[in-house]
Amino acid sequence: MSIDPAANIHPTAFVEPGAVLGPGVSVGAFSLIGPEVTLGAGVDVRSHNVVTGKTTIGAETVIFPFCSIGEIPQDKKFGGEKTSLVIGARNRIREHVTMNTGTAQGGGETVLGDDGLYMAGCHIAHDCRIGNRVIVVNQSAIAGHCQIEDDVIVGGLSGVHQWVRIGQGAIIGALSMVTNDVVPYGLVAGPRAELDGLNLVGLKRKGVARSDIQALRVALLTLKQGEGTFLERAKRLGDESDSEYVQRMVSFITGASDRNFLVPK
């Protein structure tokens, strides 16, 4: 066990031998820190939490009460192999959140980036790869092997099916069931999720130039109405557009995936 002298551990908390706690770490009342857990500088684990498994948590992340972080996957194929969970810096993990380690079949690692907000009751399953500044709203579930890129918002009470990819800057409306890949900057809505346009609010908030937004509008129309297959249209866009945002969309579409795409209505 390695506990920095500047760490603050409540008398009722239990830190198992082998855990590593950096400077300024705080562990609240009745929380459990497992033997293979590493907490970076300034991590704040509040009361009534379980942080276990081979779990690494980046600096200044805050875990609010009643979370289960680093437990084994909810996957029948899991055979007790040693897998891990890596959480980046400055995340806010709200009450009753669950995050699982990976599986051998999925690469053995669940990875979350920096500066995310994981709101009450949401679930991050095994082998997910989640980027920076991602928001997952209350009671939403991200199934195994999903890839969620930077700046994505997943609305409340939504579900993302296993192996789905969600591109950078996309937004998923509340009460959506996402079963296919979502292009970058897409706006998804509806109980059986449909691509309903662009995340214009997110693009404008990030100061994206009007010319790039217009290029994305044209790209979405081309994907909807152009000649050839969806993939052929995307490749043609890559040849025709010089917008970096459109090129990012094209690269995402032409990348490796096990699923089809949500397409414009």
C-alpha positions as CSV (number, residue, x, y, z in Angstrom):
1,M,0.0,0.0,0.0
2,S,1.2,3.5,-0.8
3,I,-0.8,6.4,0.7
4,D,0.6,9.9,0.4
5,P,0.8,11.7,3.7
6,A,-1.4,14.4,2.3
7,A,-4.3,12.0,1.7
8,N,-7.3,12.3,3.9
9,I,-9.1,9.0,4.7
10,H,-12.2,9.0,6.9
11,P,-11.9,6.6,9.9
12,T,-14.8,4.5,8.6
13,A,-13.4,4.1,5.1
14,F,-11.4,0.9,4.2
15,V,-8.4,1.1,2.0
16,E,-7.1,-2.4,1.2
17,P,-3.4,-3.2,1.1
18,G,-1.9,-2.5,-2.3
19,A,-3.9,0.6,-3.2
20,V,-2.0,3.7,-4.3
21,L,-3.4,7.1,-3.1
22,G,-1.7,10.2,-4.4
23,P,-1.3,13.6,-2.7
24,G,-4.5,15.4,-1.7
25,V,-6.7,12.3,-2.2
26,S,-9.9,12.2,-0.1
27,V,-11.8,9.1,0.8
28,G,-15.2,9.6,2.5
29,A,-17.1,7.7,5.1
30,F,-17.8,4.0,4.5
31,S,-16.1,3.9,1.2
32,L,-14.0,0.9,0.0
33,I,-10.8,1.2,-2.1
34,G,-9.6,-2.1,-3.5
35,P,-6.1,-3.4,-3.5
36,E,-5.4,-2.7,-7.2
37,V,-6.8,0.8,-7.3
38,T,-4.6,3.9,-8.1
39,L,-6.1,7.3,-7.3
40,G,-4.3,10.3,-8.8
41,A,-3.6,13.6,-7.0
42,G,-6.7,15.3,-5.6
43,V,-9.2,12.6,-6.4
44,D,-12.2,12.9,-4.2
45,V,-14.1,9.7,-3.4
46,R,-17.0,10.7,-1.3
47,S,-19.0,8.6,1.1
48,H,-20.5,5.1,0.5
49,N,-18.5,4.2,-2.7
50,V,-16.9,1.1,-3.9
51,V,-13.8,1.5,-6.1
52,T,-12.3,-1.9,-6.9
53,G,-10.7,-4.0,-9.6
54,K,-7.6,-2.9,-11.5
55,T,-8.7,0.7,-11.7
56,T,-6.8,3.9,-12.3
57,I,-8.4,7.3,-11.7
58,G,-6.9,10.5,-13.0
59,A,-6.2,13.7,-11.0
60,E,-9.0,15.7,-9.5
61,T,-11.8,13.4,-10.5
62,V,-14.7,13.5,-8.0
63,I,-16.9,10.4,-7.3
64,F,-20.2,11.2,-5.6
65,P,-21.9,8.8,-3.2
66,F,-23.2,5.3,-3.9
67,C,-21.1,4.5,-7.1
68,S,-19.6,1.2,-8.1
69,I,-16.4,1.7,-10.0
70,G,-14.2,-1.1,-11.4
71,E,-16.4,-4.1,-10.8
72,I,-16.3,-7.1,-13.2
73,P,-18.2,-6.9,-16.5
74,Q,-21.8,-7.8,-16.8
75,D,-20.9,-10.4,-19.5
76,K,-21.4,-14.1,-19.4
77,K,-18.2,-14.6,-21.3
78,F,-16.1,-13.1,-18.6
79,G,-14.0,-15.8,-16.9
80,G,-12.3,-14.0,-14.2
81,E,-9.3,-12.8,-16.3
82,K,-7.4,-9.7,-15.2
83,T,-8.8,-6.7,-16.9
84,S,-8.8,-3.0,-16.1
85,L,-10.6,0.4,-16.0
86,V,-8.8,3.6,-16.7
87,I,-10.6,6.9,-16.0
88,G,-9.0,10.2,-16.9
89,A,-8.6,13.5,-15.0
90,R,-11.2,16.0,-13.8
91,N,-14.2,13.8,-14.4
92,R,-17.4,14.3,-12.3
93,I,-19.0,10.9,-11.6
94,R,-22.4,11.5,-9.9
95,E,-24.5,9.3,-7.6
96,H,-25.2,5.6,-8.4
97,V,-23.0,5.5,-11.5
98,T,-21.6,2.0,-12.4
99,M,-18.4,1.5,-14.5
100,N,-17.0,-1.9,-15.3
101,T,-13.6,-3.2,-16.3
102,G,-13.0,-4.8,-19.7
103,T,-13.0,-8.3,-21.1
104,A,-10.3,-10.4,-22.7
105,Q,-12.4,-10.5,-25.9
106,G,-12.6,-6.7,-26.0
107,G,-9.0,-5.8,-25.4
108,G,-9.1,-6.1,-21.6
109,E,-9.6,-2.4,-20.9
110,T,-12.4,0.2,-20.4
111,V,-11.1,3.7,-21.0
112,L,-12.6,7.1,-20.2
113,G,-11.0,10.4,-21.1
114,D,-10.8,13.7,-19.3
115,D,-13.3,16.3,-18.1
116,G,-16.4,14.1,-18.5
117,L,-19.7,14.4,-16.6
118,Y,-21.4,11.1,-15.8
119,M,-24.7,11.9,-14.3
120,A,-26.7,10.0,-11.7
121,G,-27.5,6.4,-12.4
122,C,-25.7,6.0,-15.8
123,H,-23.8,2.9,-16.7
124,I,-20.5,2.5,-18.7
125,A,-20.0,-1.1,-19.7
126,H,-17.0,-3.2,-20.4
127,D,-14.5,-2.4,-23.2
128,C,-15.9,1.1,-23.9
129,R,-13.7,3.8,-25.3
130,I,-15.0,7.2,-24.3
131,G,-13.3,10.5,-25.2
132,N,-12.9,13.9,-23.5
133,R,-15.6,16.2,-22.4
134,V,-18.4,13.6,-22.8
135,I,-21.7,14.0,-21.0
136,V,-23.8,11.0,-20.2
137,V,-27.1,12.2,-18.7
138,N,-29.1,10.5,-15.9
139,Q,-30.0,6.8,-16.2
140,S,-28.5,6.3,-19.6
141,A,-26.6,3.1,-20.4
142,I,-23.6,2.6,-22.7
143,A,-23.3,-1.0,-23.7
144,G,-20.1,-3.0,-24.2
145,H,-17.5,-2.2,-26.8
146,C,-18.9,1.2,-27.7
147,Q,-16.7,4.0,-28.9
148,I,-17.8,7.6,-28.0
149,E,-15.6,10.4,-29.3
150,D,-14.9,13.8,-27.8
151,D,-17.7,16.3,-26.9
152,V,-20.6,13.9,-27.3
153,I,-23.8,14.3,-25.2
154,V,-26.0,11.3,-24.5
155,G,-29.4,12.4,-23.3
156,G,-31.2,11.1,-20.3
157,L,-32.8,7.6,-20.2
158,S,-31.1,6.7,-23.5
159,G,-29.5,3.4,-24.5
160,V,-26.5,2.9,-26.8
161,H,-26.3,-0.7,-28.2
162,Q,-23.1,-2.7,-28.0
163,W,-20.4,-2.0,-30.6
164,V,-22.0,1.3,-31.6
165,R,-19.7,4.3,-32.5
166,I,-20.8,7.9,-31.8
167,G,-18.7,10.5,-33.7
168,Q,-17.2,13.7,-32.3
169,G,-19.6,16.4,-31.3
170,A,-22.8,14.4,-31.8
171,I,-25.8,14.7,-29.5
172,I,-28.3,12.0,-28.6
173,G,-31.7,13.2,-27.5
174,A,-33.4,11.9,-24.4
175,L,-35.3,8.6,-24.5
176,S,-33.4,7.3,-27.6
177,M,-32.3,3.8,-28.4
178,V,-29.2,4.0,-30.6
179,T,-28.5,0.8,-32.5
180,N,-26.4,2.1,-35.3
181,D,-23.3,4.4,-35.7
182,V,-23.8,8.1,-35.4
183,V,-21.8,10.5,-37.7
184,P,-19.8,13.3,-36.1
185,Y,-21.8,16.4,-35.3
186,G,-25.1,14.5,-35.8
187,L,-28.3,15.2,-33.9
188,V,-30.2,12.0,-33.0
189,A,-33.7,11.9,-31.7
190,G,-36.7,9.5,-31.3
191,P,-37.4,6.3,-29.3
192,R,-35.9,4.3,-32.2
193,A,-33.2,6.8,-32.8
194,E,-33.0,8.6,-36.2
195,L,-30.5,11.0,-37.5
196,D,-32.4,14.3,-37.4
197,G,-29.9,16.8,-38.6
198,L,-26.8,18.5,-37.1
199,N,-25.9,19.4,-33.6
200,L,-26.1,23.1,-34.5
201,V,-26.2,24.4,-30.9
202,G,-23.0,22.5,-30.1
203,L,-21.2,23.6,-33.3
204,K,-22.1,27.3,-32.6
205,R,-21.1,27.1,-29.0
206,K,-17.7,25.9,-30.1
207,G,-17.3,28.8,-32.5
208,V,-17.3,26.7,-35.6
209,A,-17.2,28.9,-38.7
210,R,-20.4,29.5,-40.7
211,S,-18.7,28.1,-43.8
212,D,-18.0,24.8,-42.0
213,I,-21.5,24.5,-40.7
214,Q,-22.8,25.1,-44.2
215,A,-20.4,22.5,-45.6
216,L,-21.7,20.0,-43.0
217,R,-25.3,20.8,-44.0
218,V,-24.4,20.0,-47.7
219,A,-22.6,16.9,-46.6
220,L,-25.7,15.6,-44.8
221,L,-27.9,16.3,-47.8
222,T,-25.4,14.5,-50.0
223,L,-25.4,11.5,-47.7
224,K,-29.2,11.4,-47.8
225,Q,-29.9,12.0,-51.5
226,G,-26.8,11.5,-53.5
227,E,-26.1,8.7,-56.0
228,G,-24.6,5.4,-55.0
229,T,-24.4,3.7,-51.7
230,F,-24.0,5.5,-48.4
231,L,-20.3,4.6,-48.3
232,E,-19.8,5.7,-51.9
233,R,-21.4,9.1,-51.2
234,A,-19.2,9.5,-48.2
235,K,-16.0,8.8,-50.2
236,R,-17.2,11.2,-52.9
237,L,-17.6,13.9,-50.2
238,G,-14.0,13.3,-49.1
239,D,-12.8,14.1,-52.6
240,E,-15.0,17.2,-53.0
241,S,-14.9,19.0,-49.7
242,D,-12.0,20.9,-48.1
243,S,-13.8,21.4,-44.8
244,E,-11.9,19.7,-41.9
245,Y,-15.3,19.0,-40.3
246,V,-16.6,17.2,-43.4
247,Q,-13.3,15.3,-43.7
248,R,-13.7,14.2,-40.1
249,M,-17.2,12.9,-40.9
250,V,-15.9,11.1,-43.9
251,S,-13.0,9.5,-42.0
252,F,-15.5,8.3,-39.4
253,I,-17.9,6.8,-42.0
254,T,-15.1,5.0,-43.9
255,G,-13.5,3.7,-40.7
256,A,-13.9,0.2,-39.3
257,S,-17.3,-0.6,-37.8
258,D,-19.5,-3.6,-37.1
259,R,-22.7,-1.6,-37.6
260,N,-24.6,0.3,-40.2
261,F,-25.1,4.1,-39.8
262,L,-28.1,6.1,-38.8
263,V,-28.9,8.0,-42.0
264,P,-30.7,11.3,-42.5
265,K,-34.5,11.1,-42.6
